[in-house]
Amino acid sequence: MKIGFIGLGIMGESMSENIIKKHDDKVYVNDHKREQVEKLAKVGGIPCSDNIEVAKNADVIITMVPTSAHVKEVYETILPYIDETKICIDMSTIDPSVSVECANMIKAKGGQFADAPVVKSKPAAIDGTLGVLVGCDEELYPVIEPILKYMGCNTIRMGDNGMGITMKICHNALVAAIQNGVNETLGLAQSLGISVDDFATAVSYGGAGNFYLQSQKENLKNHNWTTAFSLENENKDLGICQRLAAQQGKEMPGLQVCKSVFEKGMEMGMAKGDFRATYKIVNGIED
């Protein structure tokens, strides 16, 4: 089974590299940045000149691109080359309604489609330990699960098309709420003389223990804002969550607080920086 991977950015680069290293057949790759294509070619990927070349050659076409508009553009471009022999897996984080629209588009041509966004960030993408949240037809899941496990150690089918990405949006909104709680309470603790290390250890002893703090404490302590997951991408995801909540008539005041922090970061020119840099915004730190 030949695999194609479109979108070789921060996450896609490492995800596709894991497929190349672990899969026993050809892996075709493409990205609008040619240097990324060349980088993956050096580890065994087959470089393609455009997305159509990927679609023509691959049995399974995986996409990992930034926005709803990008995903829709990719699938509209490759649609003439989709038939009953093709499986499409979109691993991007986009609006669920757009994901379902793409699924219907592919299925109308006889192909199969799954939304399979990932959780965790760059280090897990490198290690192949991402979590993968899947929305697809029940019979498709066991077919694609071995491929998803090249990239992630935990995979779960959430339901039909659109449910994987819906869960991802809920997940990222929860991460933002946890992050904001860490930002505020850690900032207060430090102002009162408690170190980051002691704060993290004490939190781990009780009900407030969380993966975000444990995985980011060294970066927060050392003011390392190197981008693993951009502030603009999390801001995008929170915007999608706001729209979903509005559609369901759900009040989410905590979400509004988090979104306001990220909007401030966007206004301050921090879009391309890591989303953990919201710590600076909440605590008025300049460095």
C-alpha positions in Angstrom: 0.0 0.0 0.0 1.6 3.3 -1.2 1.2 6.3 1.1 1.2 10.0 0.2 1.8 12.8 2.7 0.9 16.4 1.9 2.0 19.1 4.4 5.5 18.8 5.8 5.4 21.6 8.4 6.3 21.5 12.1 4.2 18.4 12.8 3.9 16.9 9.3 7.7 16.7 8.8 8.1 14.3 11.8 4.9 12.4 11.2 5.8 11.7 7.6 9.4 10.8 8.6 8.0 8.1 11.0 5.9 6.7 8.2 8.9 6.6 5.8 11.0 4.8 8.4 8.4 2.3 9.4 6.3 1.6 6.3 7.4 -1.2 3.9 6.3 0.5 0.7 6.7 3.8 -1.1 5.9 7.1 0.6 5.3 10.2 -1.6 5.7 13.6 -0.1 4.9 17.2 -1.0 4.8 20.7 0.5 4.7 24.2 -0.9 8.2 24.7 0.7 10.6 22.7 -1.5 13.2 22.6 1.2 10.9 20.5 3.3 10.3 18.1 0.4 14.0 17.8 -0.1 14.5 17.1 3.6 12.1 14.2 3.6 13.6 12.9 0.3 16.9 12.5 2.1 15.3 10.1 4.6 13.6 8.0 1.9 10.5 9.9 0.9 9.7 10.2 -2.8 9.5 13.9 -3.7 6.5 15.1 -5.8 6.2 18.3 -7.7 2.6 18.9 -6.7 -0.3 17.4 -4.8 -1.8 15.9 -7.9 1.3 13.7 -8.3 0.9 12.5 -4.7 -2.8 11.6 -5.4 -2.0 9.8 -8.6 0.6 7.6 -7.0 -0.6 6.9 -3.5 -3.3 4.5 -2.3 -3.6 6.4 1.0 -3.4 10.2 0.9 -2.6 11.9 4.2 -3.0 15.7 4.6 -1.6 17.8 7.4 -2.1 21.5 6.5 -2.8 24.6 8.6 -6.4 25.7 8.0 -9.9 24.8 6.7 -9.2 26.7 3.5 -6.0 24.8 2.9 -7.6 21.4 3.4 -10.5 22.2 1.1 -8.2 23.5 -1.6 -6.1 20.3 -1.4 -9.1 18.0 -1.8 -10.7 20.1 -4.5 -7.4 19.9 -6.4 -7.0 16.2 -6.2 -10.7 15.3 -6.5 -10.5 14.3 -10.2 -7.9 11.6 -9.2 -10.1 10.1 -6.4 -11.9 6.8 -7.0 -12.8 3.7 -5.0 -9.1 2.7 -4.7 -8.2 5.8 -2.7 -8.3 6.4 1.1 -7.9 10.0 2.3 -6.9 10.8 5.9 -6.9 14.5 7.0 -4.9 15.0 10.1 -5.2 18.8 10.1 -7.1 20.7 12.8 -10.0 22.5 11.1 -13.6 23.3 11.3 -15.6 20.1 11.7 -18.2 21.2 9.1 -15.4 21.6 6.5 -14.1 18.2 7.4 -17.5 16.6 6.8 -17.8 18.6 3.5 -14.5 17.1 2.4 -15.6 13.6 3.5 -18.7 13.9 1.4 -16.8 15.1 -1.5 -14.4 12.2 -1.5 -17.1 9.6 -0.8 -19.1 10.9 -3.8 -16.2 9.9 -6.0 -16.1 6.4 -4.4 -13.1 7.1 -2.1 -12.9 6.7 1.7 -12.2 9.5 4.2 -11.2 9.9 7.8 -10.5 12.9 9.9 -7.7 12.0 12.3 -6.2 15.0 14.1 -3.4 14.6 16.6 -2.8 15.7 20.1 0.5 16.6 21.8 3.2 18.5 19.9 6.5 18.3 18.2 8.5 16.1 20.6 5.7 13.4 20.4 5.6 13.8 16.6 9.3 13.1 16.5 9.0 10.1 18.9 5.9 8.7 17.2 3.9 9.0 20.4 1.1 11.3 19.3 -2.5 10.7 20.3 -4.8 10.3 17.2 -8.5 11.1 17.4 -10.4 9.5 14.5 -13.7 10.1 12.8 -14.6 7.6 10.0 -16.8 4.7 9.0 -16.5 1.8 11.4 -15.2 -0.6 8.8 -12.4 1.8 7.7 -10.9 2.2 11.1 -9.1 -1.2 11.3 -7.7 -0.6 7.8 -6.0 2.7 8.6 -5.2 2.1 12.3 -1.8 0.4 11.5 -0.8 3.5 9.5 -1.9 5.9 12.2 0.2 3.9 14.7 3.3 4.7 12.7 2.8 8.2 14.1 1.0 7.7 17.4 0.9 5.3 20.3 -2.7 6.0 21.2 -5.5 6.0 18.7 -9.2 6.1 19.2 -12.2 6.2 16.9 -14.6 8.8 18.2 -17.4 8.1 15.7 -18.3 8.9 12.1 -16.8 11.6 9.9 -16.3 14.9 11.8 -16.2 13.4 15.3 -12.4 13.1 15.4 -11.9 16.8 14.7 -14.8 17.7 17.0 -13.0 15.9 19.9 -9.7 17.6 18.9 -11.3 21.1 19.2 -12.8 20.2 22.6 -9.3 18.9 23.7 -7.5 22.0 22.6 -10.0 24.3 24.3 -9.5 22.3 27.5 -5.7 22.6 27.1 -6.0 26.4 26.9 -8.1 26.4 30.1 -5.5 24.3 31.9 -2.7 26.4 30.5 -4.4 29.6 31.6 -4.8 28.2 35.1 -1.2 27.3 35.2 -0.2 30.7 33.9 -2.1 32.6 36.6 -1.3 30.4 39.6 2.3 29.8 38.7 2.8 33.6 38.2 1.2 34.2 41.7 3.3 31.5 43.3 6.5 32.9 41.9 5.7 36.4 43.0 5.4 35.0 46.5 8.8 33.3 46.3 7.8 29.7 45.2 10.1 28.3 42.5 8.8 26.7 39.3 10.2 23.3 40.3 8.6 23.4 43.8 5.3 24.6 42.3 5.3 21.7 39.7 6.2 19.1 42.3 3.5 20.3 44.8 0.9 20.4 42.1 1.7 16.8 41.0 0.8 15.7 44.6 -2.8 16.8 44.3 -5.8 17.0 42.2 -4.4 19.8 40.0 -1.7 17.6 38.5 -1.6 18.0 34.7 0.4 17.0 31.6 0.8 20.6 30.4 2.7 21.8 33.5 4.8 18.6 33.8 5.8 18.8 30.1 6.4 22.5 30.0 7.9 23.4 33.4 11.5 23.5 32.1 10.5 25.7 29.2 8.5 28.0 31.5 11.3 28.1 34.1 13.9 28.9 31.4 11.7 31.3 29.4 12.2 29.1 26.3 9.5 30.1 23.8 10.8 28.1 20.9 7.8 27.2 18.7 6.5 23.6 18.9 2.8 24.6 18.5 2.1 28.2 17.4 0.0 30.7 19.3 -1.9 31.5 16.1 -2.9 27.8 15.6 -4.3 27.5 19.1 -6.1 30.9 18.6 -7.6 29.4 15.5 -8.7 26.3 17.3 -10.3 28.4 20.1 -12.2 30.3 17.4 -13.6 27.1 16.0 -14.6 26.0 19.5 -16.5 29.3 20.0 -18.4 28.7 16.8 -19.3 25.2 17.9 -20.4 26.4 21.3 -22.6 29.1 19.7 -24.2 26.5 17.4 -25.1 24.4 20.4 -26.2 27.3 22.5 -23.6 26.6 25.1 -22.2 29.2 27.4 -18.4 28.8 27.9 -17.1 31.8 29.9 -13.8 30.2 30.6 -13.3 29.8 26.8 -13.9 33.5 26.3 -11.2 34.3 28.9 -8.7 32.1 27.1 -9.6 33.5 23.7 -9.0 37.0 24.9 -5.5 36.1 26.1 -4.7 34.6 22.7 -6.2 37.6 20.9 -3.9 39.8 22.9 -0.9 37.7 21.8 -2.0 38.1 18.2 -2.2 41.8 18.6 1.3 41.9 20.2 2.8 40.1 17.2 3.3 36.8 18.9 1.4 34.7 16.3 4.4 32.6 15.2 5.7 32.0 18.7 4.9 29.0 20.9 1.5 29.0 22.5 3.1 28.6 26.0 4.2 32.2 25.6 0.8 33.2 26.9 2.6 32.9 30.2 4.3 36.2 29.3 1.0 37.8 28.5 -0.8 36.8 31.7 2.1 37.8 33.9 3.3 40.9 32.1 6.7 39.5 31.3 8.9 41.0 28.5 11.9 39.0 27.3 
